[in-house]
């Protein structure tokens, strides 16, 4: 994996048109400007039922988790048929995706800010960019079920509210950076030995920590959690980093279950 690139996440299921392939199929070649504009306009129309040549992803994992589990809790889809895909695109290949917010501004769409975290691929997610996928069923079996976040209707709340609740439960500065890192690392482990677990832990932190400002001179960061603001120094985040490594590498490597999963992964890797 290249050291420089972007991670994206996609939720899809049996009810999703195409899965990792667009509703119009795999297609051939890049979309020209006029065709891209037409496909994008169809994509952003919420009431549009026609398939498009675009595959939607998010650069926030918390969004994707919310969508995936609400397919289970709200839509009653089978958890074994709901997937979360992890995608990585090196910077040298950034031409394979489009930032939806940029296209919205370019084509004069209103409220372009709502597309800030959405990225679009033409025709399909490139196979060489797919790192890992895991089903909601597997996550539930590994005790990652999001039940503690369900509202009174038994579904996950909107993403903005879920971010706040996740931060309140897992990122409270009073818990100390190392313990926060341990919590994030343990959650990331639920996604499996083949998953980009360190990125998952860091992504949940990035998604749910509302960073207001960073002062590199004083090495202080202003952050907000659940409506409360805190000023933390850089050492707090180094402690989080250390806690993540402890959960992912020191503790996990000591467990026989990880070694079994790692050996299985090695056998799988030799076959591809």
C-alpha positions as protocol buffer text, in pm:
chain_id: "A"
residue {
  index: 1
  type: UNK
  ca { x: 0 y: 0 z: 0 }
}
residue {
  index: 2
  type: UNK
  ca { x: 127 y: 344 z: -92 }
}
residue {
  index: 3
  type: UNK
  ca { x: 214 y: 573 z: 199 }
}
residue {
  index: 4
  type: UNK
  ca { x: 11 y: 853 z: 42 }
}
residue {
  index: 5
  type: UNK
  ca { x: -352 y: 810 z: -53 }
}
residue {
  index: 6
  type: UNK
  ca { x: -714 y: 829 z: 60 }
}
residue {
  index: 7
  type: UNK
  ca { x: -943 y: 584 z: 235 }
}
residue {
  index: 8
  type: UNK
  ca { x: -1309 y: 552 z: 140 }
}
residue {
  index: 9
  type: UNK
  ca { x: -1593 y: 344 z: 278 }
}
residue {
  index: 10
  type: UNK
  ca { x: -1907 y: 205 z: 119 }
}
residue {
  index: 11
  type: UNK
  ca { x: -2211 y: 32 z: 260 }
}
residue {
  index: 12
  type: UNK
  ca { x: -2408 y: -191 z: 24 }
}
residue {
  index: 13
  type: UNK
  ca { x: -2649 y: -482 z: 37 }
}
residue {
  index: 14
  type: UNK
  ca { x: -2878 y: -697 z: -173 }
}
residue {
  index: 15
  type: UNK
  ca { x: -3105 y: -394 z: -210 }
}
residue {
  index: 16
  type: UNK
  ca { x: -2822 y: -171 z: -338 }
}
residue {
  index: 17
  type: UNK
  ca { x: -2808 y: -126 z: -713 }
}
residue {
  index: 18
  type: UNK
  ca { x: -2483 y: -281 z: -829 }
}
residue {
  index: 19
  type: UNK
  ca { x: -2302 y: -317 z: -497 }
}
residue {
  index: 20
  type: UNK
  ca { x: -1945 y: -220 z: -585 }
}
residue {
  index: 21
  type: UNK
  ca { x: -2045 y: -180 z: -950 }
}
residue {
  index: 22
  type: UNK
  ca { x: -2263 y: 102 z: -1082 }
}
residue {
  index: 23
  type: UNK
  ca { x: -2631 y: 53 z: -1156 }
}
residue {
  index: 24
  type: UNK
  ca { x: -2544 y: 78 z: -1526 }
}
residue {
  index: 25
  type: UNK
  ca { x: -2283 y: -194 z: -1504 }
}
residue {
  index: 26
  type: UNK
  ca { x: -1907 y: -182 z: -1543 }
}
residue {
  index: 27
  type: UNK
  ca { x: -1902 y: 47 z: -1844 }
}
residue {
  index: 28
  type: UNK
  ca { x: -1604 y: 130 z: -2061 }
}
residue {
  index: 29
  type: UNK
  ca { x: -1372 y: 427 z: -2033 }
}
residue {
  index: 30
  type: UNK
  ca { x: -1402 y: 759 z: -1857 }
}
residue {
  index: 31
  type: UNK
  ca { x: -1716 y: 968 z: -1870 }
}
residue {
  index: 32
  type: UNK
  ca { x: -1682 y: 1282 z: -2080 }
}
residue {
  index: 33
  type: UNK
  ca { x: -1781 y: 1613 z: -1922 }
}
residue {
  index: 34
  type: UNK
  ca { x: -2139 y: 1619 z: -2057 }
}
residue {
  index: 35
  type: UNK
  ca { x: -2201 y: 1256 z: -1962 }
}
residue {
  index: 36
  type: UNK
  ca { x: -2053 y: 1306 z: -1615 }
}
residue {
  index: 37
  type: UNK
  ca { x: -2274 y: 1609 z: -1557 }
}
residue {
  index: 38
  type: UNK
  ca { x: -2584 y: 1415 z: -1661 }
}
residue {
  index: 39
  type: UNK
  ca { x: -2497 y: 1116 z: -1443 }
}
residue {
  index: 40
  type: UNK
  ca { x: -2421 y: 1341 z: -1147 }
}
residue {
  index: 41
  type: UNK
  ca { x: -2748 y: 1532 z: -1177 }
}
residue {
  index: 42
  type: UNK
  ca { x: -2938 y: 1202 z: -1179 }
}
residue {
  index: 43
  type: UNK
  ca { x: -2734 y: 1081 z: -883 }
}
residue {
  index: 44
  type: UNK
  ca { x: -2812 y: 1378 z: -657 }
}
residue {
  index: 45
  type: UNK
  ca { x: -3187 y: 1373 z: -726 }
}
residue {
  index: 46
  type: UNK
  ca { x: -3317 y: 1201 z: -414 }
}
residue {
  index: 47
  type: UNK
  ca { x: -3635 y: 1086 z: -588 }
}
residue {
  index: 48
  type: UNK
  ca { x: -3449 y: 946 z: -889 }
}
residue {
  index: 49
  type: UNK
  ca { x: -3499 y: 572 z: -929 }
}
residue {
  index: 50
  type: UNK
  ca { x: -3298 y: 535 z: -1248 }
}
residue {
  index: 51
  type: UNK
  ca { x: -2955 y: 367 z: -1220 }
}
residue {
  index: 52
  type: UNK
  ca { x: -2651 y: 582 z: -1284 }
}
residue {
  index: 53
  type: UNK
  ca { x: -2290 y: 517 z: -1379 }
}
residue {
  index: 54
  type: UNK
  ca { x: -2164 y: 644 z: -1042 }
}
residue {
  index: 55
  type: UNK
  ca { x: -2077 y: 449 z: -727 }
}
residue {
  index: 56
  type: UNK
  ca { x: -2101 y: 648 z: -404 }
}
residue {
  index: 57
  type: UNK
  ca { x: -1855 y: 625 z: -115 }
}
residue {
  index: 58
  type: UNK
  ca { x: -1780 y: 829 z: 197 }
}
residue {
  index: 59
  type: UNK
  ca { x: -1451 y: 939 z: 347 }
}
residue {
  index: 60
  type: UNK
  ca { x: -1609 y: 902 z: 693 }
}
residue {
  index: 61
  type: UNK
  ca { x: -1652 y: 559 z: 847 }
}
residue {
  index: 62
  type: UNK
  ca { x: -1914 y: 668 z: 1101 }
}
residue {
  index: 63
  type: UNK
  ca { x: -2150 y: 758 z: 813 }
}
residue {
  index: 64
  type: UNK
  ca { x: -2103 y: 416 z: 660 }
}
residue {
  index: 65
  type: UNK
  ca { x: -2156 y: 231 z: 987 }
}
residue {
  index: 66
  type: UNK
  ca { x: -2479 y: 425 z: 1043 }
}
residue {
  index: 67
  type: UNK
  ca { x: -2611 y: 336 z: 698 }
}
residue {
  index: 68
  type: UNK
  ca { x: -2511 y: -29 z: 727 }
}
residue {
  index: 69
  type: UNK
  ca { x: -2672 y: -92 z: 1065 }
}
residue {
  index: 70
  type: UNK
  ca { x: -2987 y: 98 z: 974 }
}
residue {
  index: 71
  type: UNK
  ca { x: -3029 y: -135 z: 678 }
}
residue {
  index: 72
  type: UNK
  ca { x: -3053 y: -402 z: 948 }
}
residue {
  index: 73
  type: UNK
  ca { x: -3241 y: -220 z: 1226 }
}
residue {
  index: 74
  type: UNK
  ca { x: -3472 y: 0 z: 1016 }
}
residue {
  index: 75
  type: UNK
  ca { x: -3505 y: -176 z: 681 }
}
residue {
  index: 76
  type: UNK
  ca { x: -3495 y: -528 z: 829 }
}
residue {
  index: 77
  type: UNK
  ca { x: -3247 y: -653 z: 573 }
}
residue {
  index: 78
  type: UNK
  ca { x: -3056 y: -971 z: 651 }
}
residue {
  index: 79
  type: UNK
  ca { x: -2729 y: -879 z: 828 }
}
residue {
  index: 80
  type: UNK
  ca { x: -2539 y: -1138 z: 627 }
}
residue {
  index: 81
  type: UNK
  ca { x: -2625 y: -949 z: 309 }
}
residue {
  index: 82
  type: UNK
  ca { x: -2515 y: -605 z: 432 }
}
residue {
  index: 83
  type: UNK
  ca { x: -2152 y: -517 z: 372 }
}
residue {
  index: 84
  type: UNK
  ca { x: -1905 y: -246 z: 467 }
}
residue {
  index: 85
  type: UNK
  ca { x: -1624 y: -211 z: 214 }
}
residue {
  index: 86
  type: UNK
  ca { x: -1286 y: -50 z: 281 }
}
residue {
  index: 87
  type: UNK
  ca { x: -1128 y: 120 z: -18 }
}
residue {
  index: 88
  type: UNK
  ca { x: -784 y: 276 z: -56 }
}
residue {
  index: 89
  type: UNK
  ca { x: -673 y: 484 z: -354 }
}
residue {
  index: 90
  type: UNK
  ca { x: -308 y: 599 z: -383 }
}
residue {
  index: 91
  type: UNK
  ca { x: -266 y: 965 z: -467 }
}
residue {
  index: 92
  type: UNK
  ca { x: -117 y: 873 z: -804 }
}
residue {
  index: 93
  type: UNK
  ca { x: -456 y: 722 z: -896 }
}
residue {
  index: 94
  type: UNK
  ca { x: -676 y: 1000 z: -762 }
}
residue {
  index: 95
  type: UNK
  ca { x: -819 y: 1050 z: -1111 }
}
residue {
  index: 96
  type: UNK
  ca { x: -1043 y: 744 z: -1053 }
}
residue {
  index: 97
  type: UNK
  ca { x: -1277 y: 931 z: -817 }
}
residue {
  index: 98
  type: UNK
  ca { x: -1460 y: 1263 z: -795 }
}
residue {
  index: 99
  type: UNK
  ca { x: -1540 y: 1475 z: -490 }
}
residue {
  index: 100
  type: UNK
  ca { x: -1918 y: 1511 z: -497 }
}
residue {
  index: 101
  type: UNK
  ca { x: -1910 y: 1854 z: -333 }
}
residue {
  index: 102
  type: UNK
  ca { x: -1672 y: 1983 z: -601 }
}
residue {
  index: 103
  type: UNK
  ca { x: -1898 y: 1853 z: -879 }
}
residue {
  index: 104
  type: UNK
  ca { x: -2201 y: 2007 z: -710 }
}
residue {
  index: 105
  type: UNK
  ca { x: -2035 y: 2349 z: -705 }
}
residue {
  index: 106
  type: UNK
  ca { x: -1911 y: 2306 z: -1061 }
}
residue {
  index: 107
  type: UNK
  ca { x: -2256 y: 2219 z: -1191 }
}
residue {
  index: 108
  type: UNK
  ca { x: -2445 y: 2474 z: -982 }
}
residue {
  index: 109
  type: UNK
  ca { x: -2624 y: 2240 z: -742 }
}
residue {
  index: 110
  type: UNK
  ca { x: -2779 y: 2398 z: -436 }
}
residue {
  index: 111
  type: UNK
  ca { x: -2665 y: 2302 z: -87 }
}
residue {
  index: 112
  type: UNK
  ca { x: -2339 y: 2152 z: -212 }
}
residue {
  index: 113
  type: UNK
  ca { x: -2210 y: 2132 z: 146 }
}
residue {
  index: 114
  type: UNK
  ca { x: -2426 y: 1828 z: 215 }
}
residue {
  index: 115
  type: UNK
  ca { x: -2199 y: 1634 z: -22 }
}
residue {
  index: 116
  type: UNK
  ca { x: -1879 y: 1728 z: 161 }
}
residue {
  index: 117
  type: UNK
  ca { x: -1793 y: 1371 z: 261 }
}
residue {
  index: 118
  type: UNK
  ca { x: -1912 y: 1194 z: -53 }
}
residue {
  index: 119
  type: UNK
  ca { x: -1679 y: 1068 z: -326 }
}
residue {
  index: 120
  type: UNK
  ca { x: -1789 y: 908 z: -652 }
}
residue {
  index: 121
  type: UNK
  ca { x: -1632 y: 644 z: -871 }
}
residue {
  index: 122
  type: UNK
  ca { x: -1720 y: 598 z: -1236 }
}
residue {
  index: 123
  type: UNK
  ca { x: -1868 y: 258 z: -1323 }
}
residue {
  index: 124
  type: UNK
  ca { x: -1717 y: 56 z: -1039 }
}
residue {
  index: 125
  type: UNK
  ca { x: -1480 y: 49 z: -743 }
}
residue {
  index: 126
  type: UNK
  ca { x: -1148 y: -65 z: -893 }
}
residue {
  index: 127
  type: UNK
  ca { x: -1076 y: -418 z: -771 }
}
residue {
  index: 128
  type: UNK
  ca { x: -719 y: -331 z: -679 }
}
residue {
  index: 129
  type: UNK
  ca { x: -850 y: -55 z: -449 }
}
residue {
  index: 130
  type: UNK
  ca { x: -1074 y: -284 z: -243 }
}
residue {
  index: 131
  type: UNK
  ca { x: -887 y: -363 z: 79 }
}
residue {
  index: 132
  type: UNK
  ca { x: -1146 y: -552 z: 279 }
}
residue {
  index: 133
  type: UNK
  ca { x: -1515 y: -603 z: 335 }
}
residue {
  index: 134
  type: UNK
  ca { x: -1707 y: -726 z: 636 }
}
residue {
  index: 135
  type: UNK
  ca { x: -2074 y: -807 z: 684 }
}
residue {
  index: 136
  type: UNK
  ca { x: -2297 y: -664 z: 955 }
}
residue {
  index: 137
  type: UNK
  ca { x: -2366 y: -1024 z: 1057 }
}
residue {
  index: 138
  type: UNK
  ca { x: -1996 y: -1081 z: 1126 }
}
residue {
  index: 139
  type: UNK
  ca { x: -1971 y: -756 z: 1322 }
}
residue {
  index: 140
  type: UNK
  ca { x: -2271 y: -853 z: 1536 }
}
residue {
  index: 141
  type: UNK
  ca { x: -2117 y: -1194 z: 1603 }
}
residue {
  index: 142
  type: UNK
  ca { x: -1805 y: -1010 z: 1721 }
}
residue {
  index: 143
  type: UNK
  ca { x: -2018 y: -801 z: 1961 }
}
residue {
  index: 144
  type: UNK
  ca { x: -2011 y: -486 z: 1749 }
}
residue {
  index: 145
  type: UNK
  ca { x: -2385 y: -430 z: 1716 }
}
residue {
  index: 146
  type: UNK
  ca { x: -2437 y: -57 z: 1791 }
}
residue {
  index: 147
  type: UNK
  ca { x: -2734 y: -144 z: 2015 }
}
residue {
  index: 148
  type: UNK
  ca { x: -2629 y: 110 z: 2278 }
}
residue {
  index: 149
  type: UNK
  ca { x: -2684 y: 388 z: 2022 }
}
residue {
  index: 150
  type: UNK
  ca { x: -3037 y: 294 z: 1914 }
}
residue {
  index: 151
  type: UNK
  ca { x: -3307 y: 555 z: 1967 }
}
residue {
  index: 152
  type: UNK
  ca { x: -3658 y: 501 z: 2104 }
}
residue {
  index: 153
  type: UNK
  ca { x: -3766 y: 367 z: 1764 }
}
residue {
  index: 154
  type: UNK
  ca { x: -3494 y: 104 z: 1760 }
}
residue {
  index: 155
  type: UNK
  ca { x: -3285 y: 263 z: 1485 }
}
residue {
  index: 156
  type: UNK
  ca { x: -2959 y: 455 z: 1479 }
}
residue {
  index: 157
  type: UNK
  ca { x: -2997 y: 835 z: 1500 }
}
residue {
  index: 158
  type: UNK
  ca { x: -2879 y: 1076 z: 1227 }
}
residue {
  index: 159
  type: UNK
  ca { x: -2503 y: 1084 z: 1177 }
}
residue {
  index: 160
  type: UNK
  ca { x: -2452 y: 1418 z: 1355 }
}
residue {
  index: 161
  type: UNK
  ca { x: -2620 y: 1278 z: 1666 }
}
residue {
  index: 162
  type: UNK
  ca { x: -2441 y: 943 z: 1641 }
}
residue {
  index: 163
  type: UNK
  ca { x: -2107 y: 1127 z: 1624 }
}
residue {
  index: 164
  type: UNK
  ca { x: -2186 y: 1310 z: 1947 }
}
residue {
  index: 165
  type: UNK
  ca { x: -2299 y: 994 z: 2127 }
}
residue {
  index: 166
  type: UNK
  ca { x: -1994 y: 801 z: 2009 }
}
residue {
  index: 167
  type: UNK
  ca { x: -1764 y: 1080 z: 2126 }
}
residue {
  index: 168
  type: UNK
  ca { x: -1936 y: 1097 z: 2463 }
}
residue {
  index: 169
  type: UNK
  ca { x: -1897 y: 723 z: 2516 }
}
residue {
  index: 170
  type: UNK
  ca { x: -1549 y: 671 z: 2375 }
}
residue {
  index: 171
  type: UNK
  ca { x: -1356 y: 998 z: 2343 }
}
residue {
  index: 172
  type: UNK
  ca { x: -1412 y: 1186 z: 2668 }
}
residue {
  index: 173
  type: UNK
  ca { x: -1079 y: 1358 z: 2754 }
}
residue {
  index: 174
  type: UNK
  ca { x: -1126 y: 1283 z: 3124 }
}
residue {
  index: 175
  type: UNK
  ca { x: -1072 y: 916 z: 3043 }
}
residue {
  index: 176
  type: UNK
  ca { x: -714 y: 990 z: 2942 }
}
residue {
  index: 177
  type: UNK
  ca { x: -559 y: 953 z: 2599 }
}
residue {
  index: 178
  type: UNK
  ca { x: -426 y: 601 z: 2649 }
}
residue {
  index: 179
  type: UNK
  ca { x: -762 y: 461 z: 2759 }
}
residue {
  index: 180
  type: UNK
  ca { x: -933 y: 634 z: 2467 }
}
residue {
  index: 181
  type: UNK
  ca { x: -683 y: 467 z: 2233 }
}
residue {
  index: 182
  type: UNK
  ca { x: -746 y: 129 z: 2395 }
}
residue {
  index: 183
  type: UNK
  ca { x: -1120 y: 171 z: 2341 }
}
residue {
  index: 184
  type: UNK
  ca { x: -1076 y: 267 z: 1976 }
}
residue {
  index: 185
  type: UNK
  ca { x: -833 y: -17 z: 1915 }
}
residue {
  index: 186
  type: UNK
  ca { x: -1065 y: -275 z: 2068 }
}
residue {
  index: 187
  type: UNK
  ca { x: -1351 y: -152 z: 1850 }
}
residue {
  index: 188
  type: UNK
  ca { x: -1133 y: -168 z: 1538 }
}
residue {
  index: 189
  type: UNK
  ca { x: -1039 y: -528 z: 1612 }
}
residue {
  index: 190
  type: UNK
  ca { x: -1402 y: -631 z: 1557 }
}
residue {
  index: 191
  type: UNK
  ca { x: -1355 y: -566 z: 1185 }
}
residue {
  index: 192
  type: UNK
  ca { x: -1110 y: -855 z: 1151 }
}
residue {
  index: 193
  type: UNK
  ca { x: -743 y: -932 z: 1100 }
}
residue {
  index: 194
  type: UNK
  ca { x: -759 y: -848 z: 729 }
}
residue {
  index: 195
  type: UNK
  ca { x: -912 y: -506 z: 788 }
}
residue {
  index: 196
  type: UNK
  ca { x: -705 y: -184 z: 801 }
}
residue {
  index: 197
  type: UNK
  ca { x: -758 y: -185 z: 1177 }
}
residue {
  index: 198
  type: UNK
  ca { x: -527 y: 101 z: 1266 }
}
residue {
  index: 199
  type: UNK
  ca { x: -691 y: 323 z: 1009 }
}
residue {
  index: 200
  type: UNK
  ca { x: -1034 y: 224 z: 1143 }
}
residue {
  index: 201
  type: UNK
  ca { x: -940 y: 333 z: 1495 }
}
residue {
  index: 202
  type: UNK
  ca { x: -795 y: 663 z: 1373 }
}
residue {
  index: 203
  type: UNK
  ca { x: -1086 y: 721 z: 1134 }
}
residue {
  index: 204
  type: UNK
  ca { x: -1342 y: 692 z: 1414 }
}
residue {
  index: 205
  type: UNK
  ca { x: -1139 y: 946 z: 1611 }
}
residue {
  index: 206
  type: UNK
  ca { x: -1121 y: 1182 z: 1313 }
}
residue {
  index: 207
  type: UNK
  ca { x: -1490 y: 1139 z: 1234 }
}
residue {
  index: 208
  type: UNK
  ca { x: -1618 y: 1207 z: 1585 }
}
residue {
  index: 209
  type: UNK
  ca { x: -1364 y: 1451 z: 1733 }
}
residue {
  index: 210
  type: UNK
  ca { x: -1474 y: 1800 z: 1636 }
}
residue {
  index: 211
  type: UNK
  ca { x: -1141 y: 1982 z: 1603 }
}
residue {
  index: 212
  type: UNK
  ca { x: -1195 y: 2358 z: 1623 }
}
residue {
  index: 213
  type: UNK
  ca { x: -836 y: 2478 z: 1590 }
}
residue {
  index: 214
  type: UNK
  ca { x: -474 y: 2365 z: 1611 }
}
residue {
  index: 215
  type: UNK
  ca { x: -194 y: 2589 z: 1741 }
}
residue {
  index: 216
  type: UNK
  ca { x: 137 y: 2439 z: 1632 }
}
residue {
  index: 217
  type: UNK
  ca { x: 337 y: 2698 z: 1826 }
}
residue {
  index: 218
  type: UNK
  ca { x: 188 y: 2607 z: 2164 }
}
residue {
  index: 219
  type: UNK
  ca { x: 107 y: 2250 z: 2052 }
}
residue {
  index: 220
  type: UNK
  ca { x: -249 y: 2286 z: 2174 }
}
residue {
  index: 221
  type: UNK
  ca { x: -571 y: 2163 z: 2011 }
}
residue {
  index: 222
  type: UNK
  ca { x: -922 y: 2292 z: 2073 }
}
residue {
  index: 223
  type: UNK
  ca { x: -1178 y: 2014 z: 2040 }
}
residue {
  index: 224
  type: UNK
  ca { x: -1549 y: 1977 z: 2108 }
}
residue {
  index: 225
  type: UNK
  ca { x: -1728 y: 1666 z: 2234 }
}
residue {
  index: 226
  type: UNK
  ca { x: -2105 y: 1658 z: 2285 }
}
residue {
  index: 227
  type: UNK
  ca { x: -2130 y: 2036 z: 2308 }
}
residue {
  index: 228
  type: UNK
  ca { x: -1837 y: 2071 z: 2551 }
}
residue {
  index: 229
  type: UNK
  ca { x: -1508 y: 2230 z: 2447 }
}
residue {
  index: 230
  type: UNK
  ca { x: -1165 y: 2122 z: 2563 }
}
residue {
  index: 231
  type: UNK
  ca { x: -810 y: 2241 z: 2509 }
}
residue {
  index: 232
  type: UNK
  ca { x: -569 y: 1949 z: 2484 }
}
residue {
  index: 233
  type: UNK
  ca { x: -197 y: 1940 z: 2416 }
}
residue {
  index: 234
  type: UNK
  ca { x: -36 y: 1720 z: 2154 }
}
residue {
  index: 235
  type: UNK
  ca { x: 67 y: 1463 z: 2415 }
}
residue {
  index: 236
  type: UNK
  ca { x: -301 y: 1370 z: 2459 }
}
residue {
  index: 237
  type: UNK
  ca { x: -314 y: 1253 z: 2099 }
}
residue {
  index: 238
  type: UNK
  ca { x: 20 y: 1075 z: 2126 }
}
residue {
  index: 239
  type: UNK
  ca { x: -127 y: 885 z: 2422 }
}
residue {
  index: 240
  type: UNK
  ca { x: -429 y: 794 z: 2209 }
}
residue {
  index: 241
  type: UNK
  ca { x: -192 y: 667 z: 1941 }
}
residue {
  index: 242
  type: UNK
  ca { x: -4 y: 457 z: 2195 }
}
residue {
  index: 243
  type: UNK
  ca { x: -330 y: 313 z: 2330 }
}
residue {
  index: 244
  type: UNK
  ca { x: -440 y: 212 z: 1982 }
}
residue {
  index: 245
  type: UNK
  ca { x: -108 y: 35 z: 1923 }
}
residue {
  index: 246
  type: UNK
  ca { x: -137 y: -144 z: 2257 }
}
residue {
  index: 247
  type: UNK
  ca { x: -484 y: -278 z: 2173 }
}
residue {
  index: 248
  type: UNK
  ca { x: -401 y: -368 z: 1815 }
}
residue {
  index: 249
  type: UNK
  ca { x: -51 y: -502 z: 1835 }
}
residue {
  index: 250
  type: UNK
  ca { x: 59 y: -581 z: 2189 }
}
residue {
  index: 251
  type: UNK
  ca { x: -263 y: -732 z: 2320 }
}
residue {
  index: 252
  type: UNK
  ca { x: -392 y: -880 z: 1997 }
}
residue {
  index: 253
  type: UNK
  ca { x: -65 y: -1046 z: 1902 }
}
residue {
  index: 254
  type: UNK
  ca { x: -63 y: -1221 z: 2239 }
}
residue {
  index: 255
  type: UNK
  ca { x: -399 y: -1384 z: 2173 }
}
residue {
  index: 256
  type: UNK
  ca { x: -417 y: -1723 z: 2005 }
}
residue {
  index: 257
  type: UNK
  ca { x: -731 y: -1616 z: 1818 }
}
residue {
  index: 258
  type: UNK
  ca { x: -533 y: -1348 z: 1638 }
}
residue {
  index: 259
  type: UNK
  ca { x: -260 y: -1593 z: 1543 }
}
residue {
  index: 260
  type: UNK
  ca { x: -520 y: -1828 z: 1399 }
}
residue {
  index: 261
  type: UNK
  ca { x: -675 y: -1539 z: 1203 }
}
residue {
  index: 262
  type: UNK
  ca { x: -333 y: -1422 z: 1088 }
}
residue {
  index: 263
  type: UNK
  ca { x: -236 y: -1768 z: 964 }
}
residue {
  index: 264
  type: UNK
  ca { x: -568 y: -1794 z: 783 }
}
residue {
  index: 265
  type: UNK
  ca { x: -499 y: -1455 z: 624 }
}
residue {
  index: 266
  type: UNK
  ca { x: -153 y: -1568 z: 509 }
}
residue {
  index: 267
  type: UNK
  ca { x: -302 y: -1880 z: 350 }
}
residue {
  index: 268
  type: UNK
  ca { x: -563 y: -1663 z: 176 }
}
residue {
  index: 269
  type: UNK
  ca { x: -300 y: -1416 z: 55 }
}
residue {
  index: 270
  type: UNK
  ca { x: -98 y: -1695 z: -107 }
}
residue {
  index: 271
  type: UNK
  ca { x: -399 y: -1795 z: -315 }
}
residue {
  index: 272
  type: UNK
  ca { x: -458 y: -1454 z: -477 }
}
